[in-house]
């Protein structure tokens, strides 16, 4: 199923919101940056236990799931 031009633009904007360093790939550093942004906006101080929990959630759950999905999609074994 082909994407409409509107869907392509929306997808591009969404991708760019995750690709914090603008290198054309969403990687673990980008997810760490997202966690830091969320912490800053919500008033969680760097180094606080809540900050470490938030960072861990992004690194170990969100990014890991996306990496695993991409690997499976490309026929790679991630275990």
WOSUL-V16953 format. One record per pair of residues at least 24 apart in sequence whose ideal C-beta (glycine too) atoms are under 8 Angstrom apart, sorted by sequence separation. I is the first residue (numbers start at 1). GAP is how many residues later the second one is. D is the distance in Angstrom with one decimal. If there is no record, write none. Layout:
# WOSUL-V16953
I | GAP | D
I | GAP | D
This chain:
# WOSUL-V16953
34 | 24 | 6.1
35 | 24 | 7.6
32 | 26 | 6.9
31 | 27 | 4.5
32 | 27 | 6.7
31 | 28 | 6.2
28 | 31 | 6.4
31 | 31 | 6.3
31 | 32 | 4.4
28 | 35 | 5.4
26 | 40 | 7.4
